[in-house]
Amino acid sequence: MSQIALPFDWPAPEDSDSFIVTVANRNAVDGIDRSSSWPVRAAILTGPRKSGRSLLGRIFAAKTGGTLIDDGEQHRETEIFHRWNAAQEERKQLLIVAMSPPPLWKVKLPDLASRLSATPVFTLGDPDDVLVAMLLEKLLGQRGLQLGPGVINYIATRIERSYIALMRVIDALDSAALSQHRAITLKLARVVLQDLHMMDGHENTA
């Protein structure tokens, strides 16, 4: 995979050509992509909210024909146990998507705990500078918003590195641009970031 689908709920094609891969998520993407090298026929994918973990799981299932368990922490332990065993018996890869790795689930079923401890874990990291800028440009563009010169760099160098913060900024910019019937300029971006208290220690001038 060179680019994977957008790590947000905004509609996006579920194919491996639309997900942006940078240093922040490359290890996880490569690990999922090389399922034939997993020590068992199962793996766990974790990552922060809005990081695209569920979407990456669906891409994996569609591409490989494997089985997907999303929101693993919320499933019954007996169900995960039986599906883990079935994956080994049927020689069909299973991907379990979750917010955090199994030790934090407080698994009560000993047999499941032992199986999960032998299952590789791949983690999507917080967005890096490159991913923040690329997602800003792509997601704002998808919403049909016009961007003034330097806006992407201005925002990308000021907000915190989290998918939730990024989504809040995009929603706020979208709302402000629509309500004022204007393009997103440096001035508008500054006002939005100030209102959200997301200047990340930078000066408040544009």
Secondary structure, 3 states (H helix, E strand, C coil): CCEECCCCCCCCCCCCCCEECCCCCHHHHHHHHCHHHCCCCEEEEECCCCCCHHHHHHHHHHHHCCEEECCHHHCCHHHHHHHHHHHHHHCCCEEEEECCCHHHCCCCCHHHHHHHHCCCEEECCCCCHHHHHHHHHHHHHHCCCCECCCHHHHHHCCCCCCHHHHHHHHHHHHHHHHHHCCCECHHHHHHHHHHCCCCCCCCCCC
